[in-house]
Amino acid sequence: MADKDTFTNNETRVRLTGVILEEQVELTLAEVSRSCSVHAQYIIELVEEGVLAPIGREPRAWRFSGNQVRRASIALRLQRDLGVNLAGVALALDLLEELNGLRARIKPRITNSREIPD
């Protein structure tokens, strides 16, 4: 959600508000749908395509972690803004996670190499 504040010099500043979800948080299908402003059917399609992996066997029992909500939000943006299909979304998200994992692994090495005197 964004609130707009207008200033006298015709400058507009946007204040973003949101909720940070921790990995330990578990949300229902309805809560994830509301969080992403989509119908539950869209979230079900993401699960069927393998984009999301909830805990539970059936939609009424599904529980999603904060990370799953983040993935759903990114999936929605990839589809809406770039026209990527669901299979492409699944691949893109997996590659992004792999890239982030590699960056996390290499970051300490880069930091440590900078600390070593020449």
Summary of the structure (lengths in Angstrom):
residues: 118
radius of gyration: 18.8
end to end distance: 49.3
largest distance: 60.1
contacts: 274
relative contact order: 0.11
helix: 58%
strand: 14%
